[in-house]
């Protein structure tokens, strides 16, 4: 493979797990009055789980998924919505 070739980057089949986790964590943040977008961005950029509420086990759920998997799911969803 030369440096001009594009490498395929693929995760396993955990998309549904990441999607479910994102939905659960967002719901928990909203229930506690947090802005889930701001909190997710803080967590994804810093890796600090303190950005995620512990309400409904959201913090432990988010820590069970790698941040790169969460980003991959968010990008996948965004692109699917905008390529319709």
Biopython code that builds the backbone (N, CA, C, O; Angstrom):
import numpy as np
from Bio.PDB.StructureBuilder import StructureBuilder

atoms = [
    (1, "UNK", "N", (0.853, -1.179, 0.000)),
    (1, "UNK", "CA", (0.000, 0.000, 0.000)),
    (1, "UNK", "C", (0.894, 1.237, 0.000)),
    (1, "UNK", "O", (1.812, 1.341, 0.813)),
    (2, "UNK", "N", (0.630, 2.166, -0.904)),
    (2, "UNK", "CA", (1.399, 3.407, -0.955)),
    (2, "UNK", "C", (0.712, 4.463, -0.098)),
    (2, "UNK", "O", (-0.427, 4.285, 0.333)),
    (3, "UNK", "N", (1.419, 5.559, 0.140)),
    (3, "UNK", "CA", (0.840, 6.628, 0.955)),
    (3, "UNK", "C", (-0.289, 7.353, 0.234)),
    (3, "UNK", "O", (-0.988, 8.167, 0.839)),
    (4, "UNK", "N", (-0.474, 7.065, -1.056)),
    (4, "UNK", "CA", (-1.542, 7.691, -1.833)),
    (4, "UNK", "C", (-2.859, 6.925, -1.745)),
    (4, "UNK", "O", (-3.903, 7.450, -2.134)),
    (5, "UNK", "N", (-2.827, 5.706, -1.247)),
    (5, "UNK", "CA", (-4.039, 4.891, -1.158)),
    (5, "UNK", "C", (-4.810, 5.246, 0.104)),
    (5, "UNK", "O", (-4.220, 5.604, 1.123)),
    (6, "UNK", "N", (-6.111, 5.147, 0.029)),
    (6, "UNK", "CA", (-6.960, 5.417, 1.176)),
    (6, "UNK", "C", (-7.169, 4.137, 1.962)),
    (6, "UNK", "O", (-7.522, 3.098, 1.404)),
    (7, "UNK", "N", (-6.945, 4.227, 3.261)),
    (7, "UNK", "CA", (-7.154, 3.069, 4.125)),
    (7, "UNK", "C", (-8.599, 3.043, 4.596)),
    (7, "UNK", "O", (-9.196, 4.093, 4.836)),
    (8, "UNK", "N", (-9.155, 1.867, 4.726)),
    (8, "UNK", "CA", (-10.498, 1.707, 5.270)),
    (8, "UNK", "C", (-10.400, 1.695, 6.787)),
    (8, "UNK", "O", (-9.552, 1.006, 7.354)),
    (9, "UNK", "N", (-11.259, 2.450, 7.436)),
    (9, "UNK", "CA", (-11.305, 2.504, 8.888)),
    (9, "UNK", "C", (-12.675, 2.022, 9.297)),
    (9, "UNK", "O", (-13.678, 2.660, 8.976)),
    (10, "UNK", "N", (-12.736, 0.906, 10.003)),
    (10, "UNK", "CA", (-14.029, 0.321, 10.338)),
    (10, "UNK", "C", (-13.994, -0.224, 11.749)),
    (10, "UNK", "O", (-13.053, -0.908, 12.149)),
    (11, "UNK", "N", (-15.033, 0.092, 12.489)),
    (11, "UNK", "CA", (-15.212, -0.463, 13.826)),
    (11, "UNK", "C", (-15.942, -1.782, 13.703)),
    (11, "UNK", "O", (-16.287, -2.215, 12.603)),
    (12, "UNK", "N", (-16.170, -2.404, 14.817)),
    (12, "UNK", "CA", (-16.945, -3.635, 14.827)),
    (12, "UNK", "C", (-18.413, -3.350, 14.590)),
    (12, "UNK", "O", (-18.759, -2.355, 13.953)),
    (13, "UNK", "N", (-19.263, -4.197, 15.086)),
    (13, "UNK", "CA", (-20.703, -4.047, 14.902)),
    (13, "UNK", "C", (-21.371, -3.481, 16.145)),
    (13, "UNK", "O", (-22.452, -3.930, 16.526)),
    (14, "UNK", "N", (-20.733, -2.492, 16.787)),
    (14, "UNK", "CA", (-21.267, -1.911, 18.010)),
    (14, "UNK", "C", (-22.069, -0.644, 17.764)),
    (14, "UNK", "O", (-22.342, 0.099, 18.707)),
    (15, "UNK", "N", (-22.459, -0.374, 16.498)),
    (15, "UNK", "CA", (-23.181, 0.851, 16.208)),
    (15, "UNK", "C", (-24.462, 0.954, 17.032)),
    (15, "UNK", "O", (-24.770, 2.014, 17.577)),
    (16, "UNK", "N", (-25.198, -0.137, 17.120)),
    (16, "UNK", "CA", (-26.450, -0.102, 17.876)),
    (16, "UNK", "C", (-26.211, 0.155, 19.349)),
    (16, "UNK", "O", (-26.991, 0.856, 19.993)),
    (17, "UNK", "N", (-25.149, -0.400, 19.884)),
    (17, "UNK", "CA", (-24.818, -0.163, 21.290)),
    (17, "UNK", "C", (-24.468, 1.314, 21.501)),
    (17, "UNK", "O", (-24.908, 1.927, 22.473)),
    (18, "UNK", "N", (-23.679, 1.878, 20.589)),
    (18, "UNK", "CA", (-23.316, 3.289, 20.693)),
    (18, "UNK", "C", (-24.555, 4.172, 20.544)),
    (18, "UNK", "O", (-24.733, 5.136, 21.289)),
    (19, "UNK", "N", (-25.403, 3.835, 19.580)),
    (19, "UNK", "CA", (-26.626, 4.612, 19.369)),
    (19, "UNK", "C", (-27.518, 4.580, 20.607)),
    (19, "UNK", "O", (-28.030, 5.614, 21.036)),
    (20, "UNK", "N", (-27.701, 3.399, 21.173)),
    (20, "UNK", "CA", (-28.541, 3.268, 22.365)),
    (20, "UNK", "C", (-27.955, 4.050, 23.539)),
    (20, "UNK", "O", (-28.682, 4.691, 24.298)),
    (21, "UNK", "N", (-26.645, 3.987, 23.675)),
    (21, "UNK", "CA", (-25.974, 4.703, 24.766)),
    (21, "UNK", "C", (-26.149, 6.204, 24.599)),
    (21, "UNK", "O", (-26.459, 6.901, 25.565)),
    (22, "UNK", "N", (-25.955, 6.711, 23.388)),
    (22, "UNK", "CA", (-26.118, 8.143, 23.143)),
    (22, "UNK", "C", (-27.536, 8.583, 23.498)),
    (22, "UNK", "O", (-27.720, 9.614, 24.146)),
    (23, "UNK", "N", (-28.528, 7.818, 23.085)),
    (23, "UNK", "CA", (-29.934, 8.156, 23.381)),
    (23, "UNK", "C", (-30.211, 8.130, 24.883)),
    (23, "UNK", "O", (-30.850, 9.038, 25.416)),
    (24, "UNK", "N", (-29.735, 7.099, 25.557)),
    (24, "UNK", "CA", (-29.949, 6.981, 27.008)),
    (24, "UNK", "C", (-29.290, 8.124, 27.768)),
    (24, "UNK", "O", (-29.883, 8.715, 28.670)),
    (25, "UNK", "N", (-28.056, 8.423, 27.388)),
    (25, "UNK", "CA", (-27.305, 9.470, 28.078)),
    (25, "UNK", "C", (-27.935, 10.837, 27.823)),
    (25, "UNK", "O", (-28.039, 11.649, 28.742)),
    (26, "UNK", "N", (-28.355, 11.097, 26.594)),
    (26, "UNK", "CA", (-29.035, 12.369, 26.296)),
    (26, "UNK", "C", (-30.309, 12.523, 27.124)),
    (26, "UNK", "O", (-30.582, 13.595, 27.665)),
    (27, "UNK", "N", (-31.080, 11.453, 27.216)),
    (27, "UNK", "CA", (-32.315, 11.504, 28.003)),
    (27, "UNK", "C", (-32.016, 11.809, 29.468)),
    (27, "UNK", "O", (-32.710, 12.612, 30.092)),
    (28, "UNK", "N", (-30.993, 11.175, 30.011)),
    (28, "UNK", "CA", (-30.626, 11.409, 31.411)),
    (28, "UNK", "C", (-30.180, 12.857, 31.619)),
    (28, "UNK", "O", (-30.524, 13.473, 32.628)),
    (29, "UNK", "N", (-29.417, 13.399, 30.671)),
    (29, "UNK", "CA", (-28.964, 14.787, 30.784)),
    (29, "UNK", "C", (-30.133, 15.755, 30.728)),
    (29, "UNK", "O", (-30.197, 16.715, 31.496)),
    (30, "UNK", "N", (-31.067, 15.493, 29.803)),
    (30, "UNK", "CA", (-32.244, 16.356, 29.698)),
    (30, "UNK", "C", (-33.089, 16.290, 30.964)),
    (30, "UNK", "O", (-33.592, 17.315, 31.424)),
    (31, "UNK", "N", (-33.251, 15.103, 31.529)),
    (31, "UNK", "CA", (-34.021, 14.957, 32.766)),
    (31, "UNK", "C", (-33.421, 15.772, 33.902)),
    (31, "UNK", "O", (-34.144, 16.277, 34.761)),
    (32, "UNK", "N", (-32.102, 15.900, 33.905)),
    (32, "UNK", "CA", (-31.425, 16.654, 34.955)),
    (32, "UNK", "C", (-31.262, 18.129, 34.613)),
    (32, "UNK", "O", (-30.702, 18.891, 35.401)),
    (33, "UNK", "N", (-31.758, 18.542, 33.419)),
    (33, "UNK", "CA", (-31.733, 19.947, 33.048)),
    (33, "UNK", "C", (-30.468, 20.410, 32.341)),
    (33, "UNK", "O", (-30.248, 21.613, 32.198)),
    (34, "UNK", "N", (-29.639, 19.482, 31.900)),
    (34, "UNK", "CA", (-28.418, 19.826, 31.180)),
    (34, "UNK", "C", (-28.679, 19.907, 29.683)),
    (34, "UNK", "O", (-29.614, 19.288, 29.174)),
    (35, "UNK", "N", (-27.862, 20.662, 28.989)),
    (35, "UNK", "CA", (-27.898, 20.712, 27.531)),
    (35, "UNK", "C", (-27.037, 19.552, 27.040)),
    (35, "UNK", "O", (-25.814, 19.603, 27.170)),
    (36, "UNK", "N", (-27.649, 18.505, 26.476)),
    (36, "UNK", "CA", (-26.875, 17.326, 26.092)),
    (36, "UNK", "C", (-25.815, 17.591, 25.031)),
    (36, "UNK", "O", (-24.778, 16.928, 25.022)),
    (37, "UNK", "N", (-26.051, 18.540, 24.145)),
    (37, "UNK", "CA", (-25.054, 18.837, 23.113)),
    (37, "UNK", "C", (-23.792, 19.383, 23.765)),
    (37, "UNK", "O", (-22.690, 18.902, 23.501)),
    (38, "UNK", "N", (-23.956, 20.387, 24.615)),
    (38, "UNK", "CA", (-22.795, 20.974, 25.290)),
    (38, "UNK", "C", (-22.059, 19.941, 26.136)),
    (38, "UNK", "O", (-20.829, 19.894, 26.137)),
    (39, "UNK", "N", (-22.809, 19.123, 26.848)),
    (39, "UNK", "CA", (-22.190, 18.141, 27.726)),
    (39, "UNK", "C", (-21.458, 17.062, 26.923)),
    (39, "UNK", "O", (-20.358, 16.652, 27.292)),
    (40, "UNK", "N", (-22.065, 16.604, 25.831)),
    (40, "UNK", "CA", (-21.415, 15.597, 24.986)),
    (40, "UNK", "C", (-20.124, 16.131, 24.384)),
    (40, "UNK", "O", (-19.103, 15.444, 24.376)),
    (41, "UNK", "N", (-20.177, 17.357, 23.882)),
    (41, "UNK", "CA", (-18.973, 17.948, 23.296)),
    (41, "UNK", "C", (-17.873, 18.038, 24.354)),
    (41, "UNK", "O", (-16.724, 17.690, 24.078)),
    (42, "UNK", "N", (-18.205, 18.492, 25.542)),
    (42, "UNK", "CA", (-17.216, 18.555, 26.621)),
    (42, "UNK", "C", (-16.611, 17.204, 26.912)),
    (42, "UNK", "O", (-15.397, 17.082, 27.072)),
    (43, "UNK", "N", (-17.453, 16.181, 26.982)),
    (43, "UNK", "CA", (-16.958, 14.830, 27.252)),
    (43, "UNK", "C", (-16.094, 14.313, 26.110)),
    (43, "UNK", "O", (-15.012, 13.774, 26.344)),
    (44, "UNK", "N", (-16.564, 14.473, 24.879)),
    (44, "UNK", "CA", (-15.822, 13.944, 23.736)),
    (44, "UNK", "C", (-14.472, 14.628, 23.564)),
    (44, "UNK", "O", (-13.490, 13.978, 23.205)),
    (45, "UNK", "N", (-14.412, 15.923, 23.814)),
    (45, "UNK", "CA", (-13.148, 16.641, 23.666)),
    (45, "UNK", "C", (-12.165, 16.351, 24.795)),
    (45, "UNK", "O", (-10.964, 16.223, 24.561)),
    (46, "UNK", "N", (-12.675, 16.249, 26.009)),
    (46, "UNK", "CA", (-11.782, 16.115, 27.166)),
    (46, "UNK", "C", (-11.601, 14.688, 27.654)),
    (46, "UNK", "O", (-10.561, 14.339, 28.211)),
    (47, "UNK", "N", (-12.623, 13.864, 27.441)),
    (47, "UNK", "CA", (-12.591, 12.517, 28.004)),
    (47, "UNK", "C", (-12.963, 12.496, 29.470)),
    (47, "UNK", "O", (-12.920, 11.441, 30.104)),
    (48, "UNK", "N", (-13.330, 13.646, 30.022)),
    (48, "UNK", "CA", (-13.664, 13.756, 31.441)),
    (48, "UNK", "C", (-15.120, 13.340, 31.651)),
    (48, "UNK", "O", (-16.030, 14.021, 31.177)),
    (49, "UNK", "N", (-15.350, 12.227, 32.358)),
    (49, "UNK", "CA", (-16.723, 11.759, 32.558)),
    (49, "UNK", "C", (-17.563, 12.678, 33.451)),
    (49, "UNK", "O", (-18.773, 12.486, 33.563)),
    (50, "UNK", "N", (-16.941, 13.665, 34.080)),
    (50, "UNK", "CA", (-17.697, 14.603, 34.911)),
    (50, "UNK", "C", (-18.674, 15.437, 34.078)),
    (50, "UNK", "O", (-19.591, 16.039, 34.636)),
    (51, "UNK", "N", (-18.497, 15.482, 32.766)),
    (51, "UNK", "CA", (-19.442, 16.182, 31.890)),
    (51, "UNK", "C", (-20.762, 15.427, 31.763)),
    (51, "UNK", "O", (-21.749, 15.980, 31.280)),
    (52, "UNK", "N", (-20.783, 14.182, 32.189)),
    (52, "UNK", "CA", (-21.970, 13.340, 32.046)),
    (52, "UNK", "C", (-22.557, 13.072, 33.426)),
    (52, "UNK", "O", (-21.849, 12.669, 34.349)),
    (53, "UNK", "N", (-23.836, 13.297, 33.551)),
    (53, "UNK", "CA", (-24.518, 13.050, 34.818)),
    (53, "UNK", "C", (-24.465, 11.569, 35.191)),
    (53, "UNK", "O", (-24.391, 10.696, 34.327)),
    (54, "UNK", "N", (-24.505, 11.312, 36.484)),
    (54, "UNK", "CA", (-24.581, 9.920, 36.933)),
    (54, "UNK", "C", (-26.035, 9.443, 37.019)),
    (54, "UNK", "O", (-26.294, 8.274, 37.307)),
    (55, "UNK", "N", (-26.976, 10.353, 36.769)),
    (55, "UNK", "CA", (-28.406, 10.031, 36.784)),
    (55, "UNK", "C", (-28.697, 8.888, 35.814)),
    (55, "UNK", "O", (-28.228, 8.894, 34.676)),
    (56, "UNK", "N", (-29.465, 7.920, 36.270)),
    (56, "UNK", "CA", (-29.826, 6.734, 35.464)),
    (56, "UNK", "C", (-28.608, 5.993, 34.902)),
    (56, "UNK", "O", (-28.674, 5.399, 33.826)),
    (57, "UNK", "N", (-27.514, 6.038, 35.633)),
    (57, "UNK", "CA", (-26.274, 5.341, 35.270)),
    (57, "UNK", "C", (-25.673, 5.829, 33.952)),
    (57, "UNK", "O", (-24.934, 5.098, 33.293)),
    (58, "UNK", "N", (-25.996, 7.076, 33.572)),
    (58, "UNK", "CA", (-25.513, 7.613, 32.293)),
    (58, "UNK", "C", (-23.987, 7.644, 32.242)),
    (58, "UNK", "O", (-23.400, 7.328, 31.207)),
    (59, "UNK", "N", (-23.342, 8.018, 33.336)),
    (59, "UNK", "CA", (-21.880, 8.107, 33.330)),
    (59, "UNK", "C", (-21.230, 6.745, 33.130)),
    (59, "UNK", "O", (-20.261, 6.624, 32.381)),
    (60, "UNK", "N", (-21.747, 5.738, 33.782)),
    (60, "UNK", "CA", (-21.157, 4.401, 33.603)),
    (60, "UNK", "C", (-21.450, 3.861, 32.200)),
    (60, "UNK", "O", (-20.628, 3.147, 31.626)),
    (61, "UNK", "N", (-22.618, 4.198, 31.650)),
    (61, "UNK", "CA", (-22.950, 3.759, 30.290)),
    (61, "UNK", "C", (-22.008, 4.397, 29.268)),
    (61, "UNK", "O", (-21.509, 3.716, 28.372)),
    (62, "UNK", "N", (-21.767, 5.697, 29.403)),
    (62, "UNK", "CA", (-20.932, 6.388, 28.427)),
    (62, "UNK", "C", (-19.490, 5.909, 28.517)),
    (62, "UNK", "O", (-18.794, 5.852, 27.503)),
    (63, "UNK", "N", (-19.038, 5.567, 29.706)),
    (63, "UNK", "CA", (-17.658, 5.102, 29.870)),
    (63, "UNK", "C", (-17.461, 3.687, 29.327)),
    (63, "UNK", "O", (-16.325, 3.260, 29.118)),
    (64, "UNK", "N", (-18.552, 2.957, 29.098)),
    (64, "UNK", "CA", (-18.461, 1.594, 28.560)),
    (64, "UNK", "C", (-18.226, 1.587, 27.049)),
    (64, "UNK", "O", (-17.928, 0.543, 26.468)),
    (65, "UNK", "N", (-18.361, 2.751, 26.418)),
    (65, "UNK", "CA", (-18.162, 2.876, 24.973)),
    (65, "UNK", "C", (-16.951, 3.786, 24.746)),
    (65, "UNK", "O", (-16.823, 4.832, 25.382)),
    (66, "UNK", "N", (-16.074, 3.380, 23.843)),
    (66, "UNK", "CA", (-14.922, 4.213, 23.516)),
    (66, "UNK", "C", (-15.393, 5.505, 22.853)),
    (66, "UNK", "O", (-16.365, 5.504, 22.097)),
    (67, "UNK", "N", (-14.706, 6.596, 23.136)),
    (67, "UNK", "CA", (-15.102, 7.885, 22.551)),
    (67, "UNK", "C", (-15.056, 7.853, 21.024)),
    (67, "UNK", "O", (-15.898, 8.475, 20.377)),
    (68, "UNK", "N", (-14.105, 7.152, 20.441)),
    (68, "UNK", "CA", (-14.047, 7.098, 18.980)),
    (68, "UNK", "C", (-15.263, 6.373, 18.406)),
    (68, "UNK", "O", (-15.706, 6.690, 17.302)),
    (69, "UNK", "N", (-15.800, 5.414, 19.136)),
    (69, "UNK", "CA", (-17.011, 4.725, 18.684)),
    (69, "UNK", "C", (-18.214, 5.661, 18.744)),
    (69, "UNK", "O", (-19.071, 5.632, 17.862)),
    (70, "UNK", "N", (-18.277, 6.489, 19.778)),
    (70, "UNK", "CA", (-19.358, 7.464, 19.885)),
    (70, "UNK", "C", (-19.278, 8.474, 18.747)),
    (70, "UNK", "O", (-20.294, 8.812, 18.140)),
    (71, "UNK", "N", (-18.081, 8.951, 18.460)),
    (71, "UNK", "CA", (-17.902, 9.891, 17.350)),
    (71, "UNK", "C", (-18.295, 9.262, 16.022)),
    (71, "UNK", "O", (-18.952, 9.895, 15.196)),
    (72, "UNK", "N", (-17.889, 8.010, 15.822)),
    (72, "UNK", "CA", (-18.224, 7.314, 14.586)),
    (72, "UNK", "C", (-19.735, 7.210, 14.423)),
    (72, "UNK", "O", (-20.251, 7.406, 13.323)),
    (73, "UNK", "N", (-20.438, 6.910, 15.488)),
    (73, "UNK", "CA", (-21.897, 6.801, 15.430)),
    (73, "UNK", "C", (-22.526, 8.156, 15.142)),
    (73, "UNK", "O", (-23.469, 8.236, 14.354)),
    (74, "UNK", "N", (-22.036, 9.208, 15.751)),
    (74, "UNK", "CA", (-22.576, 10.544, 15.515)),
    (74, "UNK", "C", (-22.360, 10.988, 14.070)),
    (74, "UNK", "O", (-23.265, 11.552, 13.456)),
    (75, "UNK", "N", (-21.182, 10.740, 13.527)),
    (75, "UNK", "CA", (-20.892, 11.106, 12.141)),
    (75, "UNK", "C", (-21.742, 10.273, 11.190)),
    (75, "UNK", "O", (-22.296, 10.801, 10.226)),
    (76, "UNK", "N", (-21.849, 8.969, 11.459)),
    (76, "UNK", "CA", (-22.665, 8.093, 10.617)),
    (76, "UNK", "C", (-24.108, 8.597, 10.567)),
    (76, "UNK", "O", (-24.688, 8.719, 9.488)),
    (77, "UNK", "N", (-24.683, 8.888, 11.729)),
    (77, "UNK", "CA", (-26.056, 9.359, 11.794)),
    (77, "UNK", "C", (-26.214, 10.688, 11.044)),
    (77, "UNK", "O", (-27.160, 10.864, 10.277)),
    (78, "UNK", "N", (-25.302, 11.596, 11.267)),
    (78, "UNK", "CA", (-25.358, 12.902, 10.597)),
    (78, "UNK", "C", (-25.337, 12.742, 9.082)),
    (78, "UNK", "O", (-26.152, 13.331, 8.371)),
    (79, "UNK", "N", (-24.399, 11.940, 8.600)),
    (79, "UNK", "CA", (-24.287, 11.764, 7.153)),
    (79, "UNK", "C", (-25.500, 11.054, 6.565)),
    (79, "UNK", "O", (-25.935, 11.390, 5.464)),
    (80, "UNK", "N", (-26.044, 10.092, 7.274)),
    (80, "UNK", "CA", (-27.253, 9.413, 6.793)),
    (80, "UNK", "C", (-28.421, 10.388, 6.678)),
    (80, "UNK", "O", (-29.201, 10.318, 5.728)),
    (81, "UNK", "N", (-28.541, 11.292, 7.640)),
    (81, "UNK", "CA", (-29.638, 12.263, 7.633)),
    (81, "UNK", "C", (-29.493, 13.302, 6.528)),
    (81, "UNK", "O", (-30.485, 13.798, 5.996)),
    (82, "UNK", "N", (-28.258, 13.624, 6.192)),
    (82, "UNK", "CA", (-28.023, 14.688, 5.215)),
    (82, "UNK", "C", (-27.759, 14.170, 3.802)),
    (82, "UNK", "O", (-27.546, 14.962, 2.884)),
    (83, "UNK", "N", (-27.772, 12.887, 3.625)),
    (83, "UNK", "CA", (-27.582, 12.316, 2.289)),
    (83, "UNK", "C", (-28.855, 11.650, 1.782)),
    (83, "UNK", "O", (-28.800, 10.790, 0.902)),
    (84, "UNK", "N", (-29.976, 12.035, 2.320)),
    (84, "UNK", "CA", (-31.260, 11.452, 1.891)),
    (84, "UNK", "C", (-31.790, 12.193, 0.681)),
    (84, "UNK", "O", (-32.857, 11.856, 0.169)),
]
sb = StructureBuilder()
sb.init_structure("model")
sb.init_model(0)
sb.init_chain("A")
sb.init_seg("    ")
for serial, (resi, resn, name, xyz) in enumerate(atoms, 1):
    if name == "N":
        sb.init_residue(resn, " ", resi, " ")
    sb.init_atom(name, np.array(xyz, "f"), 0.0, 1.0, " ", f" {name:<3s}", serial, name[0])
structure = sb.get_structure()
